[in-house]
């Protein structure tokens, strides 16, 4: 390998996130309700992974499809809504990197008139669908749960080889998670963090 080879590869390469183990995508759906512009959420059933969690429509990007295509497919599979017929694509909001190595692409869409009434839940995955008004989220300070994420410290860490003490702690991080309770529905976890980030980016908080 020569420097010129590296240069050519760098010039033809699209920069991106590194150490991504899996790709995922979600749709953040906006919908007009009697209470104004709202965000649509799902609650997962108790029989699948991440049981009982609040989430957006979405899932893992399958081989051969783009993140946007995955968000479209998952939205149709989970609640029966199709882009164009039922919702308008607004754009990509951003990227979320999970601690497990999943890169999550977040897209935003707006349900067209009558689409909410046409929702058909995928009963095996979706326990319920609910909405929370953006105005309420803007005015209601969430309860914050803050926690630290630490790297596992194992006795087989090669401290002598890398030149550090045996009690060396690998770097961790701090997570801030908002929690809202609206009419018996709880918005929490990663979905709450994405919702808060979206509101902040839109100048709502």
Order of alpha helices (4+ residues) and beta strands (2+ residues): alpha-beta-beta-beta-beta-alpha-beta-beta-beta-alpha-beta-alpha-beta-beta-alpha
